[in-house]
Amino acid sequence: KQVLIFFFRVLELVFVRIIHYWLHPNFVWRLSNYSKQLKQLSNQLQIFVQNIVTEKKSQYRDHKNDLFFSEAKTRKCFIDHLIQMSEDDNWHDQELLEEAQTMVVAGSESLGSVKSFTLIMLGMHPLIQDKVYEEIYDIFGNSDRTVTADDLTEMTYLEMVIKETLRLFPVTPVVGRRVNQNIVTDRYTLPEGSECIISILYLHRHPKIWTKPLEFNPNRFLPEEVSKRHPYSYLPFSGGPRNCIGFKYAMMAIKTVISTIILRYRISTDFKSVSEIEFSPGVVSKAKKGYLIKLKSRC
Ligand code: HEM
């Protein structure tokens, strides 16, 4: 729990720097109290990740020649791949640690936020919730076994629900790019060398692309509907060469958690409409008033 508080505060401090332009120059930032706080938290985070990496590394060295590590490549998790690459290519420990840290930070708050928004959407839309429940019940029945990779591929309606949640609540609401050559549109020219911010939130709620944009409608993600839209009209994981590298894992993690909850509990919430849910500004969007939901056991 304490680690989650670290992440939260780290992202808050990063956001403070982004929005206060006078904190952008390094020499000003280093003099600020925020910078000292960020340094302290980063050190604690580093210790947390270091412990995981050390443990995994010793497991890797002990089992390097076992079938699991040498042949069954598909069964390796991300950190095992990183460790193997670092051993084969002689990476410095610090490089390995930084890679692992990036993944932990990039993957924690974002996932938590999407799962929470998805639960609110299910609570607000009982008929959609019933449909998700039926899909999950068809897969698991009354069994309380854990979710497998095959199960995840069968959760097609839940996937549409998550995609629609990410449309209305893209947890990374904006991304930035430096323009490396003049870009001419029908009305404007973005000059080479300038920096631009792309608002994913604005794009995802644009009435020219989405009819009744504030209506929660997972059917927008039926294959025949998707094929009618420009591929870049929906960018929860951004696009191009620097898009999110964790998007497949993200979808798997969210499906695993939501399916486990919905199989056991009926969700409700007092939120009545999408427009009621305000964002609190930050690197990762969150609901300003929190994610109040009620869970009622299905047993
Ligand atoms: C639903 C959850 C997630 C969402 C919505 C999301 C979204 C994004 C977005 C919009 C970007 C920005 C890319 C850009 O600047 O164009 C990004 C970058 C990134 N994401 Fe995610 N992400 C999620 C989960 C994850 C997870 C679980 C991981 C890792 C396990 C991850 C790892 C990364 C990394 C490493 C980058 C930087 C990529 C680069 O700069 O090349 N993300 N993500």
Residues whose N, C-alpha, C, O or C-beta is under 5 A from the ligand:
A	BS01	HEM	T102 M103 A106 G107 S110 L111 V114 V171 T172 V175 G176 L235 P236 F237 S238 G239 P241 R242 N243 C244 I245 G246 A250
